[in-house]
Amino acid sequence: MEATRDQKRSASPFAAASWSMELKDLELRAAVEAGREAAQEKKREAAG
């Protein structure tokens, strides 16, 4: 996977920017998901 990542980066500035935005989107989704899980955990602790 490392090779394809480098290929995408060096393909063009636009492709690199697109890849970077895609990565940020994935990171944001992961953060949102982690936040949801933490909130559910707090609710369980408060209820139980």
PyMOL Python script that loads the backbone (N, CA, C, O; Angstrom):
from pymol import cmd

cmd.read_pdbstr("""\
ATOM      1  N   MET A   1       0.824  -1.199   0.000  1.00  0.00           N
ATOM      2  CA  MET A   1       0.000   0.000   0.000  1.00  0.00           C
ATOM      3  C   MET A   1       0.865   1.259   0.000  1.00  0.00           C
ATOM      4  O   MET A   1       0.468   2.288  -0.548  1.00  0.00           O
ATOM      5  N   GLU A   2       2.022   1.180   0.602  1.00  0.00           N
ATOM      6  CA  GLU A   2       2.906   2.343   0.660  1.00  0.00           C
ATOM      7  C   GLU A   2       3.271   2.834  -0.743  1.00  0.00           C
ATOM      8  O   GLU A   2       3.342   4.040  -0.981  1.00  0.00           O
ATOM      9  N   ALA A   3       3.501   1.908  -1.663  1.00  0.00           N
ATOM     10  CA  ALA A   3       3.881   2.288  -3.022  1.00  0.00           C
ATOM     11  C   ALA A   3       2.750   3.046  -3.708  1.00  0.00           C
ATOM     12  O   ALA A   3       2.987   4.081  -4.330  1.00  0.00           O
ATOM     13  N   THR A   4       1.522   2.541  -3.599  1.00  0.00           N
ATOM     14  CA  THR A   4       0.397   3.211  -4.251  1.00  0.00           C
ATOM     15  C   THR A   4       0.156   4.576  -3.629  1.00  0.00           C
ATOM     16  O   THR A   4      -0.250   5.506  -4.325  1.00  0.00           O
ATOM     17  N   ARG A   5       0.398   4.713  -2.335  1.00  0.00           N
ATOM     18  CA  ARG A   5       0.222   6.006  -1.672  1.00  0.00           C
ATOM     19  C   ARG A   5       1.204   7.016  -2.250  1.00  0.00           C
ATOM     20  O   ARG A   5       0.835   8.155  -2.535  1.00  0.00           O
ATOM     21  N   ASP A   6       2.461   6.594  -2.425  1.00  0.00           N
ATOM     22  CA  ASP A   6       3.470   7.480  -2.998  1.00  0.00           C
ATOM     23  C   ASP A   6       3.134   7.813  -4.444  1.00  0.00           C
ATOM     24  O   ASP A   6       3.338   8.946  -4.882  1.00  0.00           O
ATOM     25  N   GLN A   7       2.621   6.838  -5.189  1.00  0.00           N
ATOM     26  CA  GLN A   7       2.251   7.072  -6.579  1.00  0.00           C
ATOM     27  C   GLN A   7       1.135   8.112  -6.654  1.00  0.00           C
ATOM     28  O   GLN A   7       1.184   9.015  -7.489  1.00  0.00           O
ATOM     29  N   LYS A   8       0.148   7.991  -5.800  1.00  0.00           N
ATOM     30  CA  LYS A   8      -0.951   8.956  -5.791  1.00  0.00           C
ATOM     31  C   LYS A   8      -0.433  10.349  -5.466  1.00  0.00           C
ATOM     32  O   LYS A   8      -0.850  11.330  -6.081  1.00  0.00           O
ATOM     33  N   ARG A   9       0.470  10.436  -4.505  1.00  0.00           N
ATOM     34  CA  ARG A   9       1.012  11.725  -4.086  1.00  0.00           C
ATOM     35  C   ARG A   9       1.774  12.401  -5.216  1.00  0.00           C
ATOM     36  O   ARG A   9       1.644  13.607  -5.427  1.00  0.00           O
ATOM     37  N   SER A  10       2.569  11.623  -5.942  1.00  0.00           N
ATOM     38  CA  SER A  10       3.427  12.203  -6.971  1.00  0.00           C
ATOM     39  C   SER A  10       2.719  12.345  -8.320  1.00  0.00           C
ATOM     40  O   SER A  10       3.277  12.937  -9.244  1.00  0.00           O
ATOM     41  N   ALA A  11       1.514  11.818  -8.448  1.00  0.00           N
ATOM     42  CA  ALA A  11       0.794  11.868  -9.719  1.00  0.00           C
ATOM     43  C   ALA A  11       0.568  13.310 -10.167  1.00  0.00           C
ATOM     44  O   ALA A  11       0.866  13.661 -11.308  1.00  0.00           O
ATOM     45  N   SER A  12       0.046  14.137  -9.278  1.00  0.00           N
ATOM     46  CA  SER A  12      -0.191  15.545  -9.584  1.00  0.00           C
ATOM     47  C   SER A  12      -0.535  16.281  -8.300  1.00  0.00           C
ATOM     48  O   SER A  12      -0.973  15.666  -7.328  1.00  0.00           O
ATOM     49  N   PRO A  13      -0.338  17.598  -8.293  1.00  0.00           N
ATOM     50  CA  PRO A  13      -0.693  18.368  -7.089  1.00  0.00           C
ATOM     51  C   PRO A  13      -2.162  18.191  -6.726  1.00  0.00           C
ATOM     52  O   PRO A  13      -2.516  18.117  -5.549  1.00  0.00           O
ATOM     53  N   PHE A  14      -3.012  18.124  -7.745  1.00  0.00           N
ATOM     54  CA  PHE A  14      -4.444  17.960  -7.488  1.00  0.00           C
ATOM     55  C   PHE A  14      -4.719  16.611  -6.836  1.00  0.00           C
ATOM     56  O   PHE A  14      -5.488  16.523  -5.879  1.00  0.00           O
ATOM     57  N   ALA A  15      -4.087  15.563  -7.357  1.00  0.00           N
ATOM     58  CA  ALA A  15      -4.276  14.230  -6.791  1.00  0.00           C
ATOM     59  C   ALA A  15      -3.776  14.189  -5.349  1.00  0.00           C
ATOM     60  O   ALA A  15      -4.384  13.550  -4.490  1.00  0.00           O
ATOM     61  N   ALA A  16      -2.669  14.871  -5.096  1.00  0.00           N
ATOM     62  CA  ALA A  16      -2.117  14.907  -3.741  1.00  0.00           C
ATOM     63  C   ALA A  16      -3.079  15.632  -2.805  1.00  0.00           C
ATOM     64  O   ALA A  16      -3.301  15.192  -1.677  1.00  0.00           O
ATOM     65  N   ALA A  17      -3.646  16.736  -3.268  1.00  0.00           N
ATOM     66  CA  ALA A  17      -4.595  17.488  -2.450  1.00  0.00           C
ATOM     67  C   ALA A  17      -5.842  16.654  -2.193  1.00  0.00           C
ATOM     68  O   ALA A  17      -6.376  16.646  -1.084  1.00  0.00           O
ATOM     69  N   SER A  18      -6.301  15.957  -3.220  1.00  0.00           N
ATOM     70  CA  SER A  18      -7.478  15.104  -3.094  1.00  0.00           C
ATOM     71  C   SER A  18      -7.220  14.003  -2.074  1.00  0.00           C
ATOM     72  O   SER A  18      -8.064  13.715  -1.225  1.00  0.00           O
ATOM     73  N   TRP A  19      -6.035  13.389  -2.170  1.00  0.00           N
ATOM     74  CA  TRP A  19      -5.675  12.314  -1.244  1.00  0.00           C
ATOM     75  C   TRP A  19      -5.618  12.857   0.176  1.00  0.00           C
ATOM     76  O   TRP A  19      -6.065  12.199   1.115  1.00  0.00           O
ATOM     77  N   SER A  20      -5.072  14.052   0.334  1.00  0.00           N
ATOM     78  CA  SER A  20      -4.953  14.673   1.650  1.00  0.00           C
ATOM     79  C   SER A  20      -6.333  14.955   2.232  1.00  0.00           C
ATOM     80  O   SER A  20      -6.570  14.715   3.416  1.00  0.00           O
ATOM     81  N   MET A  21      -7.238  15.462   1.410  1.00  0.00           N
ATOM     82  CA  MET A  21      -8.598  15.747   1.878  1.00  0.00           C
ATOM     83  C   MET A  21      -9.309  14.457   2.253  1.00  0.00           C
ATOM     84  O   MET A  21     -10.059  14.415   3.228  1.00  0.00           O
ATOM     85  N   GLU A  22      -9.072  13.405   1.474  1.00  0.00           N
ATOM     86  CA  GLU A  22      -9.678  12.108   1.756  1.00  0.00           C
ATOM     87  C   GLU A  22      -9.205  11.603   3.117  1.00  0.00           C
ATOM     88  O   GLU A  22      -9.993  11.081   3.906  1.00  0.00           O
ATOM     89  N   LEU A  23      -7.920  11.765   3.377  1.00  0.00           N
ATOM     90  CA  LEU A  23      -7.344  11.326   4.649  1.00  0.00           C
ATOM     91  C   LEU A  23      -7.960  12.117   5.802  1.00  0.00           C
ATOM     92  O   LEU A  23      -8.315  11.540   6.830  1.00  0.00           O
ATOM     93  N   LYS A  24      -8.087  13.432   5.636  1.00  0.00           N
ATOM     94  CA  LYS A  24      -8.682  14.268   6.685  1.00  0.00           C
ATOM     95  C   LYS A  24     -10.121  13.848   6.939  1.00  0.00           C
ATOM     96  O   LYS A  24     -10.566  13.816   8.087  1.00  0.00           O
ATOM     97  N   ASP A  25     -10.855  13.522   5.871  1.00  0.00           N
ATOM     98  CA  ASP A  25     -12.242  13.087   6.012  1.00  0.00           C
ATOM     99  C   ASP A  25     -12.306  11.798   6.824  1.00  0.00           C
ATOM    100  O   ASP A  25     -13.156  11.656   7.703  1.00  0.00           O
ATOM    101  N   LEU A  26     -11.411  10.864   6.533  1.00  0.00           N
ATOM    102  CA  LEU A  26     -11.377   9.605   7.278  1.00  0.00           C
ATOM    103  C   LEU A  26     -11.033   9.856   8.739  1.00  0.00           C
ATOM    104  O   LEU A  26     -11.626   9.251   9.632  1.00  0.00           O
ATOM    105  N   GLU A  27     -10.077  10.746   8.984  1.00  0.00           N
ATOM    106  CA  GLU A  27      -9.691  11.067  10.361  1.00  0.00           C
ATOM    107  C   GLU A  27     -10.856  11.709  11.100  1.00  0.00           C
ATOM    108  O   GLU A  27     -11.094  11.411  12.271  1.00  0.00           O
ATOM    109  N   LEU A  28     -11.583  12.590  10.418  1.00  0.00           N
ATOM    110  CA  LEU A  28     -12.727  13.256  11.031  1.00  0.00           C
ATOM    111  C   LEU A  28     -13.806  12.233  11.376  1.00  0.00           C
ATOM    112  O   LEU A  28     -14.373  12.269  12.468  1.00  0.00           O
ATOM    113  N   ARG A  29     -14.089  11.321  10.445  1.00  0.00           N
ATOM    114  CA  ARG A  29     -15.089  10.284  10.710  1.00  0.00           C
ATOM    115  C   ARG A  29     -14.690   9.429  11.897  1.00  0.00           C
ATOM    116  O   ARG A  29     -15.526   9.092  12.735  1.00  0.00           O
ATOM    117  N   ALA A  30     -13.414   9.077  11.972  1.00  0.00           N
ATOM    118  CA  ALA A  30     -12.918   8.260  13.083  1.00  0.00           C
ATOM    119  C   ALA A  30     -13.077   9.011  14.403  1.00  0.00           C
ATOM    120  O   ALA A  30     -13.453   8.421  15.416  1.00  0.00           O
ATOM    121  N   ALA A  31     -12.790  10.306  14.390  1.00  0.00           N
ATOM    122  CA  ALA A  31     -12.919  11.116  15.605  1.00  0.00           C
ATOM    123  C   ALA A  31     -14.379  11.212  16.035  1.00  0.00           C
ATOM    124  O   ALA A  31     -14.688  11.116  17.222  1.00  0.00           O
ATOM    125  N   VAL A  32     -15.269  11.401  15.074  1.00  0.00           N
ATOM    126  CA  VAL A  32     -16.702  11.479  15.379  1.00  0.00           C
ATOM    127  C   VAL A  32     -17.175  10.155  15.964  1.00  0.00           C
ATOM    128  O   VAL A  32     -17.909  10.130  16.952  1.00  0.00           O
ATOM    129  N   GLU A  33     -16.753   9.066  15.352  1.00  0.00           N
ATOM    130  CA  GLU A  33     -17.139   7.735  15.831  1.00  0.00           C
ATOM    131  C   GLU A  33     -16.624   7.507  17.250  1.00  0.00           C
ATOM    132  O   GLU A  33     -17.352   6.984  18.095  1.00  0.00           O
ATOM    133  N   ALA A  34     -15.391   7.889  17.516  1.00  0.00           N
ATOM    134  CA  ALA A  34     -14.811   7.735  18.855  1.00  0.00           C
ATOM    135  C   ALA A  34     -15.586   8.587  19.857  1.00  0.00           C
ATOM    136  O   ALA A  34     -15.815   8.161  20.989  1.00  0.00           O
ATOM    137  N   GLY A  35     -15.986   9.778  19.450  1.00  0.00           N
ATOM    138  CA  GLY A  35     -16.767  10.652  20.321  1.00  0.00           C
ATOM    139  C   GLY A  35     -18.114  10.047  20.654  1.00  0.00           C
ATOM    140  O   GLY A  35     -18.574  10.132  21.792  1.00  0.00           O
ATOM    141  N   ARG A  36     -18.751   9.434  19.660  1.00  0.00           N
ATOM    142  CA  ARG A  36     -20.039   8.781  19.885  1.00  0.00           C
ATOM    143  C   ARG A  36     -19.899   7.644  20.880  1.00  0.00           C
ATOM    144  O   ARG A  36     -20.707   7.500  21.797  1.00  0.00           O
ATOM    145  N   GLU A  37     -18.861   6.837  20.687  1.00  0.00           N
ATOM    146  CA  GLU A  37     -18.631   5.704  21.585  1.00  0.00           C
ATOM    147  C   GLU A  37     -18.388   6.185  23.008  1.00  0.00           C
ATOM    148  O   GLU A  37     -18.885   5.585  23.962  1.00  0.00           O
ATOM    149  N   ALA A  38     -17.629   7.258  23.155  1.00  0.00           N
ATOM    150  CA  ALA A  38     -17.345   7.803  24.488  1.00  0.00           C
ATOM    151  C   ALA A  38     -18.635   8.314  25.131  1.00  0.00           C
ATOM    152  O   ALA A  38     -18.851   8.113  26.327  1.00  0.00           O
ATOM    153  N   ALA A  39     -19.483   8.965  24.356  1.00  0.00           N
ATOM    154  CA  ALA A  39     -20.749   9.484  24.878  1.00  0.00           C
ATOM    155  C   ALA A  39     -21.656   8.335  25.316  1.00  0.00           C
ATOM    156  O   ALA A  39     -22.299   8.413  26.363  1.00  0.00           O
ATOM    157  N   GLN A  40     -21.707   7.273  24.517  1.00  0.00           N
ATOM    158  CA  GLN A  40     -22.528   6.113  24.879  1.00  0.00           C
ATOM    159  C   GLN A  40     -22.004   5.462  26.151  1.00  0.00           C
ATOM    160  O   GLN A  40     -22.782   5.017  26.994  1.00  0.00           O
ATOM    161  N   GLU A  41     -20.697   5.410  26.283  1.00  0.00           N
ATOM    162  CA  GLU A  41     -20.081   4.820  27.474  1.00  0.00           C
ATOM    163  C   GLU A  41     -20.457   5.629  28.715  1.00  0.00           C
ATOM    164  O   GLU A  41     -20.765   5.057  29.760  1.00  0.00           O
ATOM    165  N   LYS A  42     -20.434   6.952  28.601  1.00  0.00           N
ATOM    166  CA  LYS A  42     -20.805   7.815  29.735  1.00  0.00           C
ATOM    167  C   LYS A  42     -22.269   7.612  30.103  1.00  0.00           C
ATOM    168  O   LYS A  42     -22.618   7.581  31.283  1.00  0.00           O
ATOM    169  N   LYS A  43     -23.128   7.474  29.091  1.00  0.00           N
ATOM    170  CA  LYS A  43     -24.553   7.250  29.353  1.00  0.00           C
ATOM    171  C   LYS A  43     -24.745   5.934  30.100  1.00  0.00           C
ATOM    172  O   LYS A  43     -25.538   5.856  31.038  1.00  0.00           O
ATOM    173  N   ARG A  44     -24.017   4.901  29.682  1.00  0.00           N
ATOM    174  CA  ARG A  44     -24.121   3.598  30.343  1.00  0.00           C
ATOM    175  C   ARG A  44     -23.678   3.698  31.799  1.00  0.00           C
ATOM    176  O   ARG A  44     -24.315   3.142  32.694  1.00  0.00           O
ATOM    177  N   GLU A  45     -22.580   4.411  32.023  1.00  0.00           N
ATOM    178  CA  GLU A  45     -22.074   4.567  33.394  1.00  0.00           C
ATOM    179  C   GLU A  45     -23.078   5.335  34.249  1.00  0.00           C
ATOM    180  O   GLU A  45     -23.291   4.991  35.411  1.00  0.00           O
ATOM    181  N   ALA A  46     -23.691   6.365  33.687  1.00  0.00           N
ATOM    182  CA  ALA A  46     -24.666   7.168  34.427  1.00  0.00           C
ATOM    183  C   ALA A  46     -25.928   6.345  34.720  1.00  0.00           C
ATOM    184  O   ALA A  46     -26.510   6.451  35.800  1.00  0.00           O
ATOM    185  N   ALA A  47     -26.337   5.534  33.757  1.00  0.00           N
ATOM    186  CA  ALA A  47     -27.548   4.719  33.922  1.00  0.00           C
ATOM    187  C   ALA A  47     -27.293   3.547  34.865  1.00  0.00           C
ATOM    188  O   ALA A  47     -28.155   3.200  35.672  1.00  0.00           O
ATOM    189  N   GLY A  48     -26.131   2.947  34.765  1.00  0.00           N
ATOM    190  CA  GLY A  48     -25.824   1.758  35.551  1.00  0.00           C
ATOM    191  C   GLY A  48     -25.161   2.126  36.826  1.00  0.00           C
ATOM    192  O   GLY A  48     -24.826   1.251  37.624  1.00  0.00           O
TER     193      GLY A  48
END
""", "prot")
cmd.dss("prot")
cmd.show_as("cartoon", "prot")
cmd.util.cbc("prot")
cmd.orient("prot")
